[in-house]
């Protein structure tokens, strides 16, 4: 049946296949379907390439880069550390200087530079991710973390050096670590180097920073990465705090943004995980973005001073372009009381206003609305409704008792659109 259709119609059908195994099966069915489905197959299977920079992984990356057709589909390079006993870069040689930094003129770095500059010419998005957690030693001569391996911070440093050396027009960069960013492994000048600043400032559109933030050199690097990206549109700051020594660092970072002479005109801003934040600091930062902000998301954010109701009031009438707002699993007060929106469940205005999604949090047999998202043009009316529905509690939410484990029909277990879809 499919073989009787014209190529143009088959191509349209193929574009609706978002399940990779189905697309691969269709791609392998016949020579004709192989040719017709090639663009969709390449975009689905090769737009993001994952590597751990090991010798075997680099050989596979070179194979894709040397393929005259496949290499044009690659948009994102994802450097991922998954297993502790399989460190990044294993099998390759990564010589270091006396300070412990990878030497950026080494053959391994030059080879990666050549792939990104001359062959993977559409790959301008980079992601360094650590699934494992903190490295137990900082001794670069240790057998596990010596000249034949890389730490996640080393991987960030290698990419920064390539951006600076080749003036690579990077469009998106994501650092997602379960440890501190080891600034002593980064290039000494970093974002202050003119060649890096030129490439970073003129092209970067999206930035996601996530590591265990402390008031150290990496703290200043985070400030510089944001404030020097003059074309930046989408920013996500995720600062998990695991000890009291890190408590003030995220708040201090936002204060650093406030002190900056120029901030990029962000359209998307997402703040995740920091605690002990100040409502005044958050609101003052948002006011500097009020003319450009379209998406605003707060997830697991705790206020030390002020309330979320006050932040909603600050937003009202002052953000003409704001159309997406999420508040989910947030806290307030010194006792870190959970913030809920349970009155939404019975409010008569919500169905007429539309655009709302509610997310459930269960306390035994009680259910409460711990997250709310509004998407729409009538943001001020939505803010009014959020303001009269929000409250903090140190105990159970005041939502209705769940009957036989069945949720309230208006409440879901998660938002319909993921953060990745929105950002």
GILIN-V112547 format. One record per residue. N is the residue number from 1. RES is the residue in one small letter. OMEGA is omega in degrees with one decimal (none if undefined). Layout:
n: {N;N}
res: {RES;RES}
omega: {OMEGA;OMEGA}
This chain:
n: {1;2;3;4;5;6;7;8;9;10;11;12;13;14;15;16;17;18;19;20;21;22;23;24;25;26;27;28;29;30;31;32;33;34;35;36;37;38;39;40;41;42;43;44;45;46;47;48;49;50;51;52;53;54;55;56;57;58;59;60;61;62;63;64;65;66;67;68;69;70;71;72;73;74;75;76;77;78;79;80;81;82;83;84;85;86;87;88;89;90;91;92;93;94;95;96;97;98;99;100;101;102;103;104;105;106;107;108;109;110;111;112;113;114;115;116;117;118;119;120;121;122;123;124;125;126;127;128;129;130;131;132;133;134;135;136;137;138;139;140;141;142;143;144;145;146;147;148;149;150;151;152;153;154;155;156;157;158;159;160;161;162;163;164;165;166;167;168;169;170;171;172;173;174;175;176;177;178;179;180;181;182;183;184;185;186;187;188;189;190;191;192;193;194;195;196;197;198;199;200;201;202;203;204;205;206;207;208;209;210;211;212;213;214;215;216;217;218;219;220;221;222;223;224;225;226;227;228;229;230;231;232;233;234;235;236;237;238;239;240;241;242;243;244;245;246;247;248;249;250;251;252;253;254;255;256;257;258;259;260;261;262;263;264;265;266;267;268;269;270;271;272;273;274;275;276;277;278;279;280;281;282;283;284;285;286;287;288;289;290;291;292;293;294;295;296;297;298;299;300;301;302;303;304;305;306;307;308;309;310;311;312;313;314;315;316;317;318;319;320;321;322;323;324;325;326;327;328;329;330;331;332;333;334;335;336;337;338;339;340;341;342;343;344;345;346;347;348;349;350;351;352;353;354;355;356;357;358;359;360;361;362;363;364;365;366;367;368;369;370;371;372;373;374;375;376;377;378;379;380;381;382;383;384;385;386;387;388;389;390;391;392;393;394;395;396;397;398;399;400;401;402;403;404;405;406;407;408;409;410;411;412;413;414;415;416;417;418;419;420;421;422;423}
res: {x;x;x;x;x;x;x;x;x;x;x;x;x;x;x;x;x;x;x;x;x;x;x;x;x;x;x;x;x;x;x;x;x;x;x;x;x;x;x;x;x;x;x;x;x;x;x;x;x;x;x;x;x;x;x;x;x;x;x;x;x;x;x;x;x;x;x;x;x;x;x;x;x;x;x;x;x;x;x;x;x;x;x;x;x;x;x;x;x;x;x;x;x;x;x;x;x;x;x;x;x;x;x;x;x;x;x;x;x;x;x;x;x;x;x;x;x;x;x;x;x;x;x;x;x;x;x;x;x;x;x;x;x;x;x;x;x;x;x;x;x;x;x;x;x;x;x;x;x;x;x;x;x;x;x;x;x;x;x;x;x;x;x;x;x;x;x;x;x;x;x;x;x;x;x;x;x;x;x;x;x;x;x;x;x;x;x;x;x;x;x;x;x;x;x;x;x;x;x;x;x;x;x;x;x;x;x;x;x;x;x;x;x;x;x;x;x;x;x;x;x;x;x;x;x;x;x;x;x;x;x;x;x;x;x;x;x;x;x;x;x;x;x;x;x;x;x;x;x;x;x;x;x;x;x;x;x;x;x;x;x;x;x;x;x;x;x;x;x;x;x;x;x;x;x;x;x;x;x;x;x;x;x;x;x;x;x;x;x;x;x;x;x;x;x;x;x;x;x;x;x;x;x;x;x;x;x;x;x;x;x;x;x;x;x;x;x;x;x;x;x;x;x;x;x;x;x;x;x;x;x;x;x;x;x;x;x;x;x;x;x;x;x;x;x;x;x;x;x;x;x;x;x;x;x;x;x;x;x;x;x;x;x;x;x;x;x;x;x;x;x;x;x;x;x;x;x;x;x;x;x;x;x;x;x;x;x;x;x;x;x;x;x;x;x;x;x;x;x;x;x;x;x;x;x;x;x;x;x;x;x;x;x;x;x;x;x;x;x;x;x;x;x}
omega: {-178.4;-177.9;-179.9;-177.5;176.0;-176.4;-177.6;-179.7;176.8;179.9;178.1;178.2;-178.6;-178.3;178.2;178.9;179.7;177.6;-171.2;178.7;178.3;-179.4;178.7;178.9;178.2;-178.3;-177.2;-171.7;-178.8;179.4;-179.5;179.2;176.1;-178.3;-176.5;-175.6;-174.5;-179.8;179.8;178.5;-179.7;-179.2;-177.8;-170.0;-173.8;179.2;174.1;178.5;179.9;-179.7;170.6;178.1;173.9;-178.6;-179.9;-178.8;178.3;176.6;177.8;178.8;177.1;177.9;177.0;-177.6;-179.1;178.5;-172.0;-178.5;-174.6;-173.3;-179.4;179.5;-173.6;179.7;-171.6;175.0;-175.4;177.4;-166.9;174.3;-172.1;-174.1;-176.5;-177.7;175.6;-174.1;177.4;171.6;-174.6;179.0;174.6;-178.2;-177.6;-179.8;-175.2;174.9;-176.2;179.4;178.9;179.8;174.1;176.5;-170.8;173.4;179.6;-178.0;-178.4;179.3;179.1;179.0;177.9;177.1;-179.2;179.7;-175.1;-175.3;-169.5;-174.4;178.7;-168.3;176.7;-179.6;-177.5;175.5;-174.5;-176.7;174.2;-173.6;179.7;176.5;-166.5;-175.8;-173.7;173.4;-173.7;179.1;175.4;179.8;-174.6;178.1;176.2;-177.1;-177.6;-175.6;-177.7;-172.9;-178.1;-179.4;177.5;166.8;175.1;177.2;174.9;-179.6;175.5;-178.8;179.8;179.4;177.7;-179.0;178.8;177.3;-178.5;-175.1;-173.2;-174.6;-174.7;-177.9;-176.5;-177.4;-179.5;179.1;-178.8;175.0;-175.8;-175.1;172.8;-179.0;175.7;172.6;-176.7;-173.7;-179.4;176.9;-177.6;175.4;-174.8;-176.9;176.7;-177.1;-179.9;178.2;-172.7;-178.9;177.3;-178.1;-178.1;-179.6;-177.5;-174.5;-171.0;-173.6;-171.2;-179.8;-172.0;-177.3;177.1;-179.4;179.3;169.9;-179.8;-169.9;173.5;176.6;-179.9;-178.9;179.4;175.6;178.6;177.6;179.2;176.8;-177.0;-178.3;-179.9;-171.8;177.7;-179.3;-171.2;178.9;-175.3;178.6;-174.8;-178.1;173.1;176.4;-178.2;-173.9;176.3;-177.5;-176.1;179.0;-178.0;-179.4;-178.9;-167.6;-172.6;-174.1;-179.7;177.7;177.5;178.7;177.8;176.4;175.3;175.7;179.4;-178.0;-178.4;-178.8;-179.1;173.3;176.5;-179.9;-176.1;169.5;-179.5;176.7;179.6;179.0;-175.5;162.9;-175.3;177.3;177.4;177.1;178.0;176.7;-179.1;-180.0;-180.0;-176.7;179.6;177.2;179.8;-179.7;176.0;-179.4;-167.1;-176.9;-176.5;-169.7;177.6;-179.5;176.9;-175.3;173.8;-179.3;178.5;179.8;179.9;176.9;173.3;179.7;-176.2;-177.1;176.7;176.0;177.4;177.5;176.9;177.7;178.2;-179.3;-172.1;173.9;-173.3;-175.0;-170.9;-176.5;-174.3;-178.9;-178.7;179.0;178.1;169.1;-170.7;176.1;-179.5;-174.4;174.4;177.8;-179.4;178.7;177.9;178.3;177.1;178.9;-176.8;-178.9;-173.0;178.5;174.8;-172.5;-175.7;-174.7;-175.7;-174.9;-171.2;-179.9;-179.1;-178.7;177.9;175.4;-176.6;166.1;179.5;-178.6;-171.7;166.5;-176.3;168.1;-177.5;-178.7;178.0;174.7;178.7;178.8;-176.8;-179.4;177.4;175.2;174.1;175.6;-179.8;-176.5;-175.5;-173.6;-177.6;176.1;177.5;178.4;176.2;-178.2;175.8;-176.7;-179.6;-178.3;-172.9;174.6;176.5;-179.7;175.9;-178.4;-178.6;171.6;-177.2;176.9;-175.1;177.5;-179.9;-178.4;177.1;177.3;-178.8;-179.1;169.8;-174.5;-179.7;-172.5;179.8;177.5;178.1;178.6;-177.8;176.9;177.6;177.3;178.9;178.0;-177.2;-176.2;none}
